[in-house]
Amino acid sequence: SKDLKGAMEILIEQKRQRLSTVEKLDEHMDFASQLIFAQNRGDLTAENVNQCVLEMMIAAPDTLSVTLFFMLILIAEHPTVEEEMMREIETVLGKQELQS
């Protein structure tokens, strides 16, 4: 847990350094950047930022996999919706191959 917290602090500091050297900030404004700027304004503490980034790193793969699982189950339970989705994909892609 201490190692993970230390690693998060290093990553956040690296991100902070990159933000201080970019020319166009708007191209680098992701969630972590917003957290860092909120800390700079005094809206969040360093601990708040570390905790948010840590939760984002740990929870995101878990919640994404659960969401995809339920989405696939719902599609499988509603074949007419699946058919509509496939028609839309074919309409958009045409002869192109589907890619991840």
N, C-alpha and C positions, 0 to 999 in steps of 0.2 A: 504494500500500500504506500509506504514511504517512497519506494523507488518509482512507482507510477506517478505519484504527486510531483516528485522531482523532475521526472521526464516531461510532465505537463508544463511545469514552470519553464523548462528549457525551450520547449516548443513555442510557448506563448512569447517568450522573450525574443526568439528568432523571428516570429511573426511581427512583433513590435519593431524590430530593427528593419525588416523589409519595408514595413509601412512608412518608416521615417525616410526612406531613400527613393520611393517611387515618385515618378513624375505626375502620373494621372491617378489620383486616389480612387476615382469612381470605378476604375477597372479592377480594383482590389478590395472592394467593399463586400465582404462576405460576413457571415454571422460572427466569426471570431474577431474580425476587424471592428465590427460594431461594439462588441463587448469591450475591446481594448479602448476604444474611444469613449465609451461610457465610463470606464475606470478613469481615463484622463480627465473627464469632466467632473469626477467625484461622485457619479451616480452609483458606481459599484466599487467594491473593494477588490484587491488583488485575489483574495480568497474566493470571492463571488465569481470572478472571471475563471479562475482555475477550476472551480467546481462545475461551472457550466460547460467548459470545454471538455472536461473529463467525462461528464454525463453524456455529452454529445458523442464522444468517441466510443464509449462503452455501450450506450443504449441504442444508437442508430442502427447498427446491423441487426440487433434483436427485433426492434420494432418494425424495421423494413421487412424482415423475413416473415413475421407474423401477419403484417398487412398483405403481403403478396400471397401468402397461404390462403387467407380468407377471401381475397379477391378471386383467386383461381377456383376456390370452392363455389363461390357465388356464380361465377361464369359457368361452371360445370352444371350447376343446378338450374340454369336458365339458358337452354339451348338456343332460343330465339335471339337472345342478347348476344350470344357467342356468334351466331350467324351474321348478325348486323355488324359486329365488330370486324369479322373477317372480310365482309364486303367493303367496309370503310378502309381497312388496311389495303386491300387489293386496289381500291379506287385511288388511294393516295400514292401507293408504290408503283402501280402499273406493272411493268415487266421486271422492275428492280427486285433484287433479293432482299428479304427481311434481314436486318442486322441488329445486333444488340445495341 
